[in-house]
Amino acid sequence: MKTSPLSQQDTLLTQTGRNPGAYAGYVNPPLFRGSTIVAESYEAWESAKKSDNPYGNYGRFGSPTIRAFEEAIAQLEGGHACHVFPSGLSACTHTLMAFLKAGDHVLITDNVYGPTRSFADGQLGRFGISVEYFDPAIGAGIAALIRPQTRLVFLEAPGSLSFEMTDIPAISRIAHAAGALVAVDNSWASPLFFKPFEHGADISIQAATKYILGHSDALLGTVTCNEHAWGIFQPRAQLFGETAGPEDVYLALRGLRTLGVRLRQHWQSGLALAGAMARHPAVSSIMHPALPQDPGHAIWKRDFLGASGLFSFVLASEDEAVLSAFFGALKHFGIGLSWGGFESLALPVGKPRRTASPWQAAGTLIRVHAGLEDTGDLLADMLAALDLAHARGAGHEVKDALRPATAEALR
Ligand SMILES: *Cc1c(COP(=O)(O)O)cnc(C)c1O
């Protein structure tokens, strides 16, 4: 059901969320700052009140800059409407709070973004909501976990540390039949490479901090809903008073214009790195759904339009000295959180937190973000660091029996 060819999206990216005719011909919508917006008369003030905005106009309810960005994201995701939040995590937590109430049950994928998991574990129980995690590979097996109280299924595909794919259409069909809604954290693919609403989702979340802003200089999140979910989400989410700063939103609109060309480069370099690293003896497994040998490849190929530059691998060592040598040798990869900027990153994860699907890979999970540097420079840098890690012992001590099937298939 791929109804959105990438080439047409490039045109959309240049046109969406702006209207030069409304702003004296200026190509970009202006940056509106403001709290108070005065009315010219009593009548104008009263008529500005709407059901979603009972106080008339006020900065917290959005400016033309914010509306332009929200409209652009809703259009790119293929949803009905969008609300922007000050961070990606805030978009995730407000989704959980808006759709759940005391007595409800929520099913969350075991590879969900860590801080979303921390919020679910630490806060939802306090409000009488029960949280259950499931194996991201569960597919139609999720039917066995659905209860009469299940109101929401929260997905992230691929998970942003361990990159397992999830069968979103199969899970959505079962959730909907049981009267539950489906939310997808779509940050990895961005609104360009996965269209959640074409595959059954009711809600799509972006950590716009990542590829949409794209320059590691601000934080933002978005929640886009279909019409039904928006009717529930909009009035509730608004009550929390979360308002994104106009400069950050302006930067996000600016970032959107180059999302297509940037993502193609992230995709190409990420795949080149993952392909070469998969054959390196210091690497015991590699997690990238666009690699043909990846367990999630068939689903990725069926549902996604492309791959971004974020993937993980398991370094076949847990020795601190080997890790120090590996990270010390990298010249083009900074050690840092987040991703989606123009610069490459490598992050020592260790072992991801799991409860429903235990993490079995021996070694150290390391997440890589392929930035916009020259692909050849990145490859040479990464392979030299892996050579050094291998020389210091990585890959010598891991028993073949413990190597995941993916790595075996690549040898
Ligand atoms: C980074 C990230 C978030 C949170 O975004 P912030 O802007 O850092 O709060 C949420 N989901 C995923 C998948 C992420 O990678």
The ligand as an SDF file (V2000), in Angstrom:
LIG
                    3D

 15 15  0  0  0  0  0  0  0  0999 V2000
   14.8780   11.0450   20.9520 C   0  0  0  0  0  0  0  0  0  0  0  0
   13.6450   10.2570   20.9040 C   0  0  0  0  0  0  0  0  0  0  0  0
   12.4990   10.6820   21.5690 C   0  0  0  0  0  0  0  0  0  0  0  0
   12.5080   11.9010   22.4660 C   0  0  0  0  0  0  0  0  0  0  0  0
   12.8220   13.0770   21.8030 O   0  0  0  0  0  0  0  0  0  0  0  0
   13.4230   14.3220   22.6320 P   0  0  0  0  0  0  0  0  0  0  0  0
   13.1880   15.4690   21.7230 O   0  0  0  0  0  0  0  0  0  0  0  0
   14.8520   14.0040   22.8780 O   0  0  0  0  0  0  0  0  0  0  0  0
   12.6440   14.4250   23.9060 O   0  0  0  0  0  0  0  0  0  0  0  0
   11.3570    9.9430   21.4490 C   0  0  0  0  0  0  0  0  0  0  0  0
   11.3080    8.8220   20.6950 N   0  0  0  0  0  0  0  0  0  0  0  0
   12.3930    8.3850   20.0350 C   0  0  0  0  0  0  0  0  0  0  0  0
   12.2900    7.1590   19.2160 C   0  0  0  0  0  0  0  0  0  0  0  0
   13.5920    9.0790   20.1170 C   0  0  0  0  0  0  0  0  0  0  0  0
   14.6600    8.6150   19.4950 O   0  0  0  0  0  0  0  0  0  0  0  0
  1  2  1  0
  2  3  1  0
  2 14  2  0
  3  4  1  0
  3 10  2  0
  4  5  1  0
  5  6  1  0
  6  7  2  0
  6  8  1  0
  6  9  1  0
 10 11  1  0
 11 12  2  0
 12 13  1  0
 12 14  1  0
 14 15  1  0
M  END
$$$$
